[in-house]
Amino acid sequence: MKIPGPEHPITIIPNPNRTRVVFASRVVADTARALTLTEAKLPVVQYIPPDSVVFTD
């Protein structure tokens, strides 16, 4: 695991947009509270609060 610092910056900011995740034509997550994580040169990632995810059997 990388430690945040000048050589490995990590930024977390609230995403101002609604984020929906659709899989197999079903909405599996829907939130206006996602966080955008930018870590060094890695692809940007959206973190979605667990209470915004639909868990099924």
C-alpha positions as CSV (number, residue, x, y, z in Angstrom):
1,M,0.0,0.0,0.0
2,K,1.3,3.4,-0.9
3,I,1.4,6.2,1.7
4,P,0.1,9.6,0.5
5,G,2.8,12.2,0.1
6,P,4.5,14.5,-2.5
7,E,5.5,11.5,-4.6
8,H,2.1,9.7,-4.3
9,P,-0.6,12.4,-3.9
10,I,-4.2,11.3,-3.1
11,T,-7.1,13.7,-3.4
12,I,-10.7,12.9,-2.2
13,I,-13.4,15.4,-3.1
14,P,-17.3,15.1,-3.1
15,N,-18.7,14.4,-6.5
16,P,-21.3,17.1,-7.3
17,N,-23.1,14.8,-9.7
18,R,-25.5,11.9,-9.2
19,T,-23.8,8.6,-9.6
20,R,-25.7,5.5,-10.8
21,V,-24.4,2.1,-11.4
22,V,-26.3,-0.2,-13.7
23,F,-25.5,-3.9,-14.2
24,A,-27.6,-6.3,-16.3
25,S,-30.3,-3.6,-16.7
26,R,-30.7,-3.2,-12.9
27,V,-29.7,-0.2,-10.8
28,V,-27.3,-1.5,-8.2
29,A,-26.2,1.8,-6.8
30,D,-27.6,5.3,-6.8
31,T,-26.3,8.3,-4.8
32,A,-25.7,12.0,-4.8
33,R,-23.0,11.4,-2.1
34,A,-20.2,9.7,-4.1
35,L,-16.6,10.7,-3.5
36,T,-14.1,11.1,-6.3
37,L,-10.6,9.7,-5.4
38,T,-7.6,10.7,-7.5
39,E,-4.5,8.8,-6.6
40,A,-1.2,9.7,-8.2
41,K,-1.2,8.4,-11.8
42,L,-3.9,5.7,-11.2
43,P,-7.3,6.0,-12.9
44,V,-9.9,8.1,-11.0
45,V,-12.2,6.1,-8.8
46,Q,-15.7,6.8,-7.5
47,Y,-16.5,5.6,-3.9
48,I,-20.2,5.0,-3.2
49,P,-21.5,4.9,0.3
50,P,-22.6,1.3,1.3
51,D,-26.2,2.5,2.1
52,S,-26.5,3.6,-1.6
53,V,-25.8,0.1,-2.9
54,V,-28.5,-2.5,-3.4
55,F,-27.3,-5.9,-2.0
56,T,-29.2,-9.0,-3.2
57,D,-28.9,-12.7,-2.7
